[in-house]
Amino acid sequence: MKQLRPAVLAGIFAVAGVLSWAGARLWNAYGTLPGVPLAAPIVLGAIAVVLLATALSLRSRLKAQRERRPGAKGVEPLMAARAVVFGQASALVAALVAGMYGGVGAFLWANGLEVPARRDQAWYAAFSVLAGAAVIAAALFLEHVLKLPEDDDTSPHSPSRA
């Protein structure tokens, strides 16, 4: 499984932001603008909390397993793989969603803060971008926690030297 690259996530964020900013300009030209729901930052924040809790739990279980503590509960490889896939998928979707709300928020901050409803929408968009960044950070941390150690075996009988 390949590791997530922050440059890819930043690219997704930027492309989604530019496209949603252009879409918001076009939509506003027709008189209405789709709203940013209050639930967006809340849901993204909840996902970030779940990812962070999973990472911290798995990190402590792996540490106990490495230290060979009696009664330590290990981490099943399939569960670890599922957690990494969940983290990667969450990070990709969060980059896309945060970019979309970032583009709409940039449009609102530049053009519509005199209307109280649009000001609230701009704040919801800003909090959505921050929550999306939290999801990405938690997913990258989870991926770091579950990364397999590099094989440092340099013995002549090692299969990598054959």
C-alpha positions as CSV (number, residue, x, y, z in Angstrom):
1,M,0.0,0.0,0.0
2,K,1.4,3.4,-1.0
3,Q,1.7,6.1,1.5
4,L,-0.3,9.3,1.1
5,R,1.7,12.3,-0.2
6,P,0.8,15.7,1.2
7,A,1.5,17.2,-2.3
8,V,-1.3,15.1,-3.8
9,L,-3.7,16.2,-1.0
10,A,-2.7,19.9,-1.5
11,G,-3.3,19.5,-5.3
12,I,-6.7,18.1,-4.7
13,F,-7.5,20.9,-2.3
14,A,-6.3,23.5,-4.8
15,V,-8.1,22.2,-7.8
16,A,-11.3,21.7,-5.9
17,G,-11.0,25.2,-4.4
18,V,-10.5,26.9,-7.8
19,L,-13.3,25.0,-9.4
20,S,-15.7,25.7,-6.5
21,W,-14.7,29.4,-6.5
22,A,-15.5,29.6,-10.2
23,G,-18.7,27.7,-9.7
24,A,-19.7,30.1,-6.9
25,R,-19.1,33.1,-9.1
26,L,-21.2,31.6,-11.9
27,W,-23.9,30.5,-9.5
28,N,-24.0,34.0,-7.9
29,A,-24.4,35.6,-11.3
30,Y,-27.8,33.8,-11.5
31,G,-28.8,35.3,-8.2
32,T,-28.4,32.5,-5.7
33,L,-25.5,30.7,-4.0
34,P,-25.6,27.2,-2.5
35,G,-25.2,27.3,1.2
36,V,-22.5,25.8,3.4
37,P,-24.3,23.6,6.0
38,L,-23.5,24.0,9.6
39,A,-23.1,20.3,9.8
40,A,-20.1,20.3,7.5
41,P,-17.4,21.3,10.1
42,I,-19.1,19.2,12.7
43,V,-19.0,16.0,10.7
44,L,-15.4,16.7,9.5
45,G,-14.4,17.3,13.1
46,A,-16.0,14.1,14.3
47,I,-14.1,12.2,11.6
48,A,-10.9,13.8,12.7
49,V,-11.6,12.8,16.3
50,V,-12.3,9.2,15.3
51,L,-9.1,9.0,13.3
52,L,-7.1,10.5,16.1
53,A,-8.6,8.1,18.7
54,T,-7.9,5.2,16.4
55,A,-4.3,6.2,15.9
56,L,-3.7,6.8,19.6
57,S,-5.3,3.4,20.5
58,L,-3.3,1.5,18.0
59,R,-0.1,3.3,18.9
60,S,-0.5,2.3,22.6
61,R,-1.3,-1.3,21.6
62,L,1.7,-1.5,19.3
63,K,3.9,-0.1,22.0
64,A,2.7,-2.6,24.5
65,Q,3.2,-5.4,22.0
66,R,6.8,-4.2,21.2
67,E,7.6,-4.0,24.9
68,R,6.2,-7.5,25.4
69,R,4.0,-6.5,28.3
70,P,2.1,-9.4,29.7
71,G,-1.5,-9.4,28.5
72,A,-0.8,-7.0,25.7
73,K,-3.4,-7.1,23.0
74,G,-1.7,-7.1,19.6
75,V,-2.9,-5.5,16.4
76,E,-4.3,-7.7,13.8
77,P,-2.8,-7.0,10.3
78,L,-6.2,-6.9,8.6
79,M,-7.5,-4.4,11.2
80,A,-4.4,-2.2,10.7
81,A,-4.8,-2.3,6.9
82,R,-8.5,-1.4,7.2
83,A,-7.6,1.5,9.5
84,V,-5.0,2.8,7.0
85,V,-7.5,2.5,4.1
86,F,-10.1,4.4,6.2
87,G,-7.5,7.1,7.0
88,Q,-6.4,7.5,3.4
89,A,-9.9,7.6,2.1
90,S,-10.9,10.1,4.7
91,A,-7.9,12.3,3.9
92,L,-8.7,12.3,0.2
93,V,-12.3,13.1,0.7
94,A,-11.5,15.8,3.3
95,A,-9.0,17.4,0.9
96,L,-11.8,17.5,-1.8
97,V,-14.5,18.8,0.6
98,A,-12.2,21.3,2.3
99,G,-11.2,22.6,-1.2
100,M,-14.8,23.0,-2.2
101,Y,-15.8,24.8,0.9
102,G,-12.6,26.9,0.7
103,G,-13.4,28.0,-2.8
104,V,-17.0,29.0,-1.7
105,G,-15.6,30.6,1.4
106,A,-13.0,32.6,-0.6
107,F,-15.8,33.9,-2.8
108,L,-17.9,34.8,0.1
109,W,-15.1,36.6,2.0
110,A,-14.3,38.6,-1.2
111,N,-17.8,39.5,-2.2
112,G,-20.6,39.0,0.3
113,L,-19.8,39.9,4.0
114,E,-22.3,42.7,4.2
115,V,-25.2,40.3,4.3
116,P,-25.4,38.5,7.7
117,A,-26.5,35.2,6.2
118,R,-23.5,35.2,3.8
119,R,-21.2,36.1,6.7
120,D,-22.4,33.1,8.6
121,Q,-21.8,30.9,5.5
122,A,-18.3,32.3,5.2
123,W,-17.6,31.3,8.8
124,Y,-19.0,27.8,8.2
125,A,-16.8,27.4,5.2
126,A,-13.7,28.6,7.1
127,F,-14.4,26.1,9.9
128,S,-15.0,23.4,7.4
129,V,-11.5,24.0,5.9
130,L,-10.0,23.9,9.3
131,A,-11.8,20.7,10.2
132,G,-10.8,19.2,6.8
133,A,-7.2,20.0,7.7
134,A,-7.6,18.3,11.0
135,V,-8.9,15.2,9.2
136,I,-5.9,15.2,6.9
137,A,-3.5,15.6,9.9
138,A,-5.1,12.8,11.8
139,A,-5.1,10.5,8.8
140,L,-1.4,11.2,8.2
141,F,-0.7,10.5,11.9
142,L,-2.6,7.3,11.7
143,E,-0.7,6.3,8.7
144,H,2.6,7.1,10.4
145,V,1.6,5.0,13.5
146,L,0.8,2.0,11.4
147,K,3.8,2.3,9.0
148,L,5.9,-0.9,9.0
149,P,9.5,-0.5,10.1
150,E,12.1,-0.6,7.4
151,D,14.0,-3.9,7.1
152,D,17.5,-3.2,8.4
153,D,18.7,-6.8,8.1
154,T,22.0,-6.6,6.1
155,S,23.1,-10.2,6.8
156,P,24.5,-12.1,3.8
157,H,21.6,-14.6,4.0
158,S,19.0,-11.9,3.7
159,P,16.7,-12.4,0.7
160,S,17.1,-8.8,-0.3
161,R,20.8,-9.3,-1.0
162,A,20.3,-12.4,-3.2
